[in-house]
Amino acid sequence: YNAQDVFLTRKLYEYLLPMIDGTAYDTDRSIIKLLTCASLFSGYEIDQKRLKQTTVDIEETRRQLENAFDHWFPGINMGSPAQLLTVLPTKDTRAETLQELDTAEAHVVLKWREVNKALTTYLYPYREKEEMSGLYRLTLAAGDHGDETGGTRTGRLSSHSPNMQNLDPVIQRCLRAPKKHDLLRVDYSQIELRCIAEITQDKRMIEELRAGRNFHEESAKMLGLNYALGKRWNFARWYGAEAFKLSAVTGRSVEDCLEMMRIQDEAYPGQREWGEYHFAQVKATGYSVAPAPFKHRRKIHLFNEKEARKQALNHPAQSHAVYITKAAMAEIGYEPGELEFVNQVHDKVHYVVAKGDKKRAALVKEAMTEVGSKYLPTVGIDVSVKLGRYWE
């Protein structure tokens, strides 16, 4: 009934709005028009020539994998879990199990699944299609009962038909701006790390980020890891991983990982202390609340403490980062034919602009820098800008 009565709707809005703590809902509402325009009028043009060549290359890779597996196990279908169990010494065919098996045959199966998904999910469906655009979910689209704002449990934007936030690089390389236009790709560099530093107020982390040093690189040097493992270690630790999980991530022993955890905790005590405090709050209330002013809330189910801890530690920095990005999007706006929002993937935002429009690129960078600095006053922000026709 309320949907048919605009007067009652307005009264309820005025009555209920003051009960909402934080500005997450307002931020989501501020970009509804922008997301609607993007869903209806904007999108990527699909380069069919690139898509065709990419498809041919990946089909050849799939054929080689199938030939190799058929040489080992004639007549066995890699796509059939039941048939795989007849030839592989394992209890199931999940990716995690095959990775642990760590044999040439298991790796061929995993690679075959990867390339087959690329073909069937990201390449075949877009043959002969001219463009790609997603339908953005707006607010009240997440949670067990649709009671959370933002689109996902952390407030990240999401879309469907297709999922624009989860496109494989094989299709990304085939997406471009329309003729005589460029894609303006703007990225908040290391924003989740900056949010972690701002939230925890860890002095060393703040100093490193403000000095322009790469936090993952610093951690990798400290722990004797390469850069890629240092990055995986950092996010795994921040999101609650214990020594056993970190051992699987790095290939180091559990004892080595315990010592590495101790070294990192001594170097960055603010992270660990804030994490313990925040999880205690979550256990007391059942909710994780992201920092002011957005204060996005996520319901945390406490049945499985390890999973609850992971979700609780994941939420504040990820949510704060995405609401900063959303606030910047609201500030930038949408200008039909001049500055059209196309997509947002976590901390990256894409717009379509006239070819070589450096003026608008500078204005977008200025707006994102100003908004980011507002919500990360201690750490500061770094914005990178790329202008070119293709998403690469």
N, C-alpha and C positions, 0 to 999 in steps of 0.2 A: 504494500500500500504506500509506503514511504516513497518508493521510486516514482509513483504517479503524482505525488503531492510536493511540488517545489517549495511551498511555503513551510511545510512541516520539516522538510529536509534542511532548509536554511536555519530554522530554529534549533534543530538537533545539532547541526554543525556548530553553531555559536555556543550551545550548551556543552558539547563534548570536547571541543578543541582545547579549552584551558586545562583539561584533565591529562593531556598528552605532555609528558616530560621530555623536553629536547626538541630539536628542529628537524629530525630525520623525515618526519611526515611532510613538513613544509617543503623540504628540499625535493622530495619525490614529486610532490604536486607541482612544483615549479617547472619540471621538465616534461610534464605530460604532453603539452602541445608539441614540443620538440620531438618527442618519441613518436607521436602520432604522425607528424609530417614525415619522419624518417621511414616509418613503416609503409606509408602510402605513396610517397613521392620520390624517395631517394633510394639509392642502391649502388652496387658495383656493376659495371659492365663486365661480361665474361668474354675473355679472349678465346674464341673457339679454336684458333690455330694452335695456341699454346696448350689448351686443354687436350686437343687431339694428340699432339706429340707426347705430352705427359702420360696420357693413357696408353699409348703404344709402348713407351719405355717401361711402364710399370707392369703391363701385361707380359712383356718379355721377362722381366724379373720373376714374376709369378710362375711362368712356364719353366724357367730354370730351376726354381725351388721344387716344383712338382716333379721334374725329371730326376733331381737328386734324391728325393724321398722315394720315388718309385724304384730307383736303382737299389735302395736299401730294402724296401718293403714292397715288392710288386703287388699291385692290385689293392693296396690299402688307401683309403680316402682320408686325406689329412683333415678334411672338414667334418669328419665323423668322430666324435669323442669315443663312441663305443668301439670303433675299429682301431683307434689309436691305443686304447687300453689293451688290445690284443698283442701289440708289438713293443710298447714302451713299458719299462719296469717302474710303474708309478701307480698310485691309488686313484688319481684323478687327472684331468687334463687342464686344470686351471693354469693361468699364466704364472702365478706365483710358484706353483708346484713344478712346472716345466723349467722355470728359471733356477730353482734349487737343484733340479736334476742335472743341469749344466752339461749336457752332452750335445754333440753336433746335431743329432737328430732332433732334439728338443728345440734347439735354436732355429733350425729350419722351420719347424712348425710355428714358432712364435713369429718369425719373419713373414711366413706365408699369411698368417692371420693379419698382420699389419698391412701388407700390400693389398690383400683381398678386401679389407675394410676400406682402404683408400679408394679402390676402384668402385666398389658397390655403394659406398656411402657418399663419397665426395666427388667422384668423376662421372660415372655413368649417369646419375640423375640430372646432370647439367649439360649433357650433350644437346645441341640444337637450341639451348636457351640463351637469350640475349642478356639477361641481367639477374642479379641475386639481391634480394632484400628480405629481411626478417620481420616478423610481427613481434614487437616488443611487449613484454608483460609490464604492466605499470605498477600500481601499488596493490596491497592486499592480495598478493599472488603467491605467498609462500607460507610455510608453517603447516602444522598438522591440520589446522582448520582454516587456513587462509587468513591468519590473524597477525601476520608480520608484514612490514612494509618493504619495498625495494625490489622484489622479484626473486631473491634467494634468501637463505637463512642468515646470510651475513649482510644483506642489503645490496649485493651485486646485481647489476642489470642482467636480465636474461631475455631470450627471444626464442621463437620457434618458427618452424616452416621457412627457413631452416634455423638451427641454433647458431647465430652469428658469432657467439662468444667461444665457440669450440670448433672452428674450422681448421682442418688439417693443412699444414704448409703446402701440400700438393695442390690444393685448390686455391690457397691464398696467392700463389704465384700466377694464377690465371685471372685474377681479379684486378680491375683497373678503373680509372675514372673515365667518363664519357669523352668523346673526341673534343679537343680544344679545352680540356680541363685537366687538373691535377688532383691527386689525393694529397691532402694536407694531413700528415700523420704526426701527432703530438703525443709525447710520452713523459710522464712524471718518473724520472729516473730514481730507482731504489725507494719508491715511496713507502712500501710496507716497512722496510727497514727504518726509514725516517719516522714513521708512525710509532714503531716499537721504541725507538730512542726517545721520542717526545713523551710517550705514555709512561715509560719506566724511569725517565730522567737519569739514565745511566751516563755518568760523566764521561767515561772513556769513549763510549759509542758516539755521544754527541760531538766530542772533540774530533774524532776521526771523520765523521760525516761533514762537519762544518769545514774541515781542512781539505775536503774534496777527495779523501782517500776512500778506496773501495773496501767496505766492511767485510765482504766475503773473502777478498784477497788477504786482508789483515788476519782474519781468523784462520785461513788456510796456512799461512806462514807460521802462526802461533802453534798450530796443531800438527804440522808436518804433513799436510794434505795438498793435493793439487787444487786448482781453483774450482773446478766443477764439483769435486767432493766437498770442498769447504762450503760452497753454496748450499748443497743438499744437507750437509750437517747442520748449518745454521737454522734453516727452516724446520728441519726435523726436531731440533732441540727446542726452538721457540714454541713449537706446537706439541710439546710434551713427550717426545720420544725418550725412552730409557736406554740404558747401555745395550741391551739385547738388540733392540731395533737399530741403534746406531752402528752396531757391529755388522748387521746385514747391509746397511747403507754404505759403509766404508770398506768392508772386508777386513777390518782389524778385529783383534780379539776383544771379548767383553771386558777383560781386565784393562787392556789399552784404552778402551773407550771410557771406562770409569775414571782413569787418570786424566784423559783429555777433557772430560766434563769438569773435573776438579780445577784444572788449569784455567779453563774458560770462565768458570764461576768466580774464581779469584780475580780475573782480569775485568769481568763485567758483572759485578755483584748486583747492580741495580735491576738487571733483567730477572735474575733468579728470585730476588726478594719481592719484586712486584708480582711475578707469576704466582708465587705462593700466596700472597695477599689476595690477589684476584680470585684464585680458585677457592679460597676459603669463603669469599663473598658469594660465589656461585653456589657452593654447597649449602650456604645458609638461606639463600633466596630462591634457588632454582633458575636464575636468569643471569646471563652475562650482559652487562651494560657497557657499550662503547663510550669513549670519552665525550665530554661536553665539547661543543654545544649540541652535537647531533643526538647522542645518547640512544643510538639504535639498540633495541633489546632483542636478545635471542634466548628462547627457552632451551635449557640444557637438561636433558633427562639423565638422572644420576644412577641408573641401574648398573651400568658398567663404568666404574670409576676411571679406568684408563681412557676410554672413549670420551667420557665427559670432560676429562682434563684436556684432552686434545682439542675438543670443540671450544671449550672455555678460553683456552690460550690463543686459538686461531682467530676467534671472533673480533676482539677489540681493534687490533691493528688492521685487519683486512677490512672491517666495516668502516673505520675511520678513513682509510685510504680511498675507498670507493665513494664515500660521501663528499670528500674533498673534490674528487673528480666530477661528481654530479653537480656540486655547487659551481665549479668552473664552467661546466656545460650550460648551466642556467645563465651564468654571467655572459657567456659568448653568444648564446641565442641561435637563431636560425633565420637566414636571409635567403628566400627562394631565388635560385639562379645565381646567387653570389657566394653564399657561405652555407652550404647544406650539410647538416649532420648526417653521417652515414652509419657509423658503428662505434661502439665503445667496448673494448676488451680489457677489463680490469682497470689498469692505469693508463691505457692508450686510447686516444680518441681520433677518429677519422672524419674529415670533412671533404666535400668536393668544392673546389674553388676554380676560378678561371686560370688557365695555364700560366704559370710563372707569376702568380699574384703574391709577391713577397710582402706587400703591404698588409694584406689580411693575415698572412702567416705571422708577421710581427705582432699584429694586434691580438691574435689568439695566444701567442706565447706570453705576451704581456699580461693578459687576463688570467691565464693559468698560473703564472708566477705570482701575481698579486693574491689570488685566492689561496694558493698553496702556502704562501708566507703567512697569511692571516691565521690559518689553522695549525701551522707548525712553526710558531714564533721562535722556539728555542733552537731547532735544528736547521730551519730554512729549507728551501726547495731547489731542485734542479730540473729544468724543462728542456727536452731536446725536440727539435723540429726537423721533419723531412718533407720535402716537396718533390713529387714525381708522379708519373701517371699510374705506376703499378704498386700494388701492395706486395712488398718483397721483404 
